[in-house]
Amino acid sequence: MSKISKFFKGGGSAASKGRGGPSPQEALARLRETEEMLSKKQEYLEMRIERELAAARQHGTKNKRAALQALKRKKRYEKQLSQIDGTLSTIEFQREALENSHTNTEVLKNMGYAAQAMKKVHENMDLNKIDDLMQDITEQQDVAQEISDAISNRAAFGDEFDE
């Protein structure tokens, strides 16, 4: 197979080929890399804008044509900066959505594990046996209360007479 056909048939990374797409961690890493790259470009453009503004001031009324060219470049850089701001906002939104969906997936997976564990714990329990056990406990508590009441009542040694 030629290199060109491999390229057009999908020459993705080896890690993502087997699973049918990148993992959330891979996607998050790439989004963060893109954010960093765009942030650096933002800083660069802000620096260029300052330079062009300084050049326009320097030329001022002496060389109007050079000052105008500097202001046009400044305006072009500002437009690029605005586009980068929008792109960064979109990437940040996508990264947050991906992080949230990854978190939700992990929560759901762990809830499934917990449900399986609860099912395993409860499989040896019979509801009828539990009801019988609770009735026995209630009866024994009643007996214990009667015994406690009988013991705690003062004995009336000679106070009461049966006529």
C-alpha positions in Angstrom: 0.0 0.0 0.0 1.4 3.4 -1.0 2.1 6.2 1.5 -0.5 8.3 -0.2 -3.3 5.7 0.1 -2.4 5.2 3.8 -2.6 8.9 4.3 -6.1 9.2 2.8 -7.4 6.0 4.5 -6.6 7.4 7.9 -3.1 7.5 9.2 -4.1 8.3 12.8 -2.0 7.5 15.8 -1.4 3.9 16.7 -3.1 4.4 20.1 -6.4 5.6 18.5 -6.5 3.1 15.6 -7.5 0.1 17.7 -10.3 1.8 19.6 -12.0 3.8 16.8 -11.1 7.2 18.2 -8.9 9.1 20.6 -9.3 8.5 24.3 -10.7 11.4 26.4 -7.2 11.9 27.9 -5.6 12.2 24.4 -8.3 14.6 23.3 -7.9 16.7 26.4 -4.1 16.8 26.0 -4.5 18.0 22.4 -7.0 20.6 23.3 -4.7 21.9 26.0 -1.8 22.0 23.6 -3.9 23.9 21.1 -4.9 26.4 23.9 -1.3 26.9 24.8 -0.3 27.5 21.2 -3.1 30.0 20.7 -2.2 31.8 23.9 1.3 32.2 22.8 0.1 33.5 19.4 -2.1 35.9 21.3 0.9 37.2 23.3 2.8 37.6 20.0 0.0 39.5 18.3 -0.4 41.8 21.3 3.3 42.5 21.2 3.1 43.2 17.4 0.1 45.5 18.0 2.1 47.5 20.5 5.0 47.8 18.0 2.8 48.9 15.2 1.2 51.5 17.5 4.6 52.7 18.5 5.7 52.9 14.9 2.6 54.9 14.0 3.3 57.3 16.8 6.9 57.6 15.8 6.1 58.4 12.2 3.1 60.6 13.3 2.8 63.7 11.1 6.3 63.3 9.6 5.6 60.3 7.4 1.8 59.9 7.2 2.1 57.0 4.7 4.3 54.9 7.1 2.0 55.8 10.0 -1.1 54.7 8.0 0.6 51.4 7.0 1.5 50.7 10.7 -2.1 51.4 11.7 -3.4 49.1 9.0 -1.1 46.3 10.1 -2.2 47.0 13.7 -5.9 46.7 12.7 -5.1 43.4 10.9 -3.4 42.0 14.0 -6.3 43.1 16.1 -8.7 41.2 13.8 -6.5 38.1 14.1 -6.4 38.6 17.9 -10.2 38.7 17.9 -10.5 35.5 15.9 -8.0 33.8 18.2 -10.1 34.9 21.2 -13.2 33.3 19.7 -11.3 30.1 18.8 -9.9 29.9 22.4 -13.4 30.4 23.8 -14.7 27.6 21.6 -11.8 25.3 22.5 -12.2 26.0 26.2 -16.0 25.2 26.0 -15.2 21.9 24.2 -12.5 21.0 26.7 -14.9 21.6 29.6 -17.6 19.6 27.9 -15.2 16.7 27.3 -14.0 16.9 30.9 -17.6 16.8 32.2 -18.5 13.9 29.9 -15.5 12.0 31.0 -16.4 12.6 34.6 -20.0 11.6 34.0 -18.7 8.4 32.3 -16.5 7.5 35.3 -19.4 8.3 37.7 -21.7 6.1 35.8 -19.2 3.3 35.6 -18.6 3.4 39.3 -22.3 3.5 40.0 -22.6 0.3 37.9 -19.9 -1.3 40.0 -21.7 -0.3 43.2 -25.0 -1.7 41.9 -23.3 -5.0 41.1 -21.7 -5.1 44.6 -25.1 -4.4 46.2 -26.7 -7.1 44.1 -24.0 -9.6 45.2 -24.5 -8.6 48.8 -28.3 -8.9 48.6 -28.4 -12.2 46.7 -28.0 -14.2 49.9 -30.8 -12.3 51.6 -34.4 -13.4 51.6 -37.0 -10.7 52.2 -39.3 -13.1 54.1 -36.4 -14.2 56.4 -35.6 -10.5 57.0 -39.3 -9.8 57.9 -39.3 -12.9 60.3 -36.0 -11.8 61.8 -37.4 -8.2 62.4 -40.5 -9.7 64.0 -38.3 -11.8 66.3 -36.2 -8.8 67.2 -39.4 -6.8 68.0 -40.8 -9.6 70.2 -37.5 -9.9 72.1 -37.4 -6.2 72.6 -40.9 -6.3 74.0 -40.0 -9.1 76.3 -36.9 -7.2 77.5 -39.0 -4.1 78.1 -41.5 -6.2 80.2 -38.7 -7.7 82.2 -37.2 -4.2 82.7 -40.5 -2.8 83.8 -41.1 -5.7 86.2 -37.6 -5.2 87.7 -37.9 -1.5 88.0 -41.3 -1.4 89.8 -40.9 -1.2 93.6 -42.0 -4.2 95.4 -44.7 -3.5 97.8 -43.6 -5.5 100.7 -46.5 -5.2 103.1 -47.8 -1.9 101.8 -50.8 -3.4 100.1 -53.1 -5.8 101.8 -55.8 -7.8 100.3 -58.9 -7.5 102.5 
